[in-house]
Amino acid sequence: MIQLEHIIARPSRRLHRAPLLLIHGAWHGAWCWEQAMAGFAAHGFEAHAVSIRGHGDSPRPPGYARSTIVQYASDVCSAIAAVGSRPVVVGHSLGGLLVQLLITGAVGPTPAIAGAVLLCSSPVSMRAYFTRDPAAEPISLPAMLRLEPQAMRAALFRHDIDEADLARHVARMVSEPPLVTPSSMLLRPRPSACRTPLLAIAAERDSVYGPDAQRATAAAYGCDLLMVPNATHDLMLDPAWPIAAEAIEHFAARL
């Protein structure tokens, strides 16, 4: 079994039974949740974040270059087991797809979790890839795959993000193995099989998975959708994050 990077923020006084487990998306790692975790802990939640294999400080096991979405989902299952109680799992972007695969039984038995939050998630339909405002700054997918800072700015962040912050975030990103994207297109969730309480949160100015894609995903699951005004795809690193954080806390506290 791979020893994944697993960071925990514990509150000085725990007020909520269900812990939060935060799952990052493509290129990212547990590092992207550091500020969010501090906020959750300050409000009485135990917050966990893991780095999927090859991301953050998690190792690249033998055969990593051939990893697919199935191995990534297995890592999330391992993280759920490591938390030790029924968490509320928050999945961002590709992490949201991993959560969907798990809660709909697409990759095996559904894990024991209290609920799930899809945060700017990869949508149910792959037709929604890169649904953008035609007037928005164009995105170069090859430049994104090369992790070029200006391409990442256009795709993930606000145009006025501080240059030092942009450089710091991009420096911690990693490229994905070549089979991850095609395998994520082939293996899709089955919303009709979902029995897990669910909340979807979208960013109004998401340049990767836009509002229409998020509305379609929420409708497929019959769950509530929060649209965060003016926010961008990397919502946990966006100035509007407190709006999403409050919604996650409210959702988790009710379970």
Buried (B, 14 or more C-beta within 10 A) or exposed (E): EBEBBBBEBEBEEEEBEBBBBBBBBBBBBBBBBEEBBEBBBEBBBBBBBBBBBBBBEBEBEEEEEEBBBBBBBBBBBBBBEBBEEBBBBBBBBBBBBBBBBBBBBBBEEBBEBBBBBBBBBBBBEEEBBEBBEEEEEEBEEEBBBEBBBEBBBBBBBBEEBEEEEBEEBBEEBBEBBEBBBEBBEEBBBBBEEBEBBBBBBBBBBBBBBBBEBBBBBBEBBEBEBBBBEEBBBBBBBBEBBEBBBEBBBEBBBEE
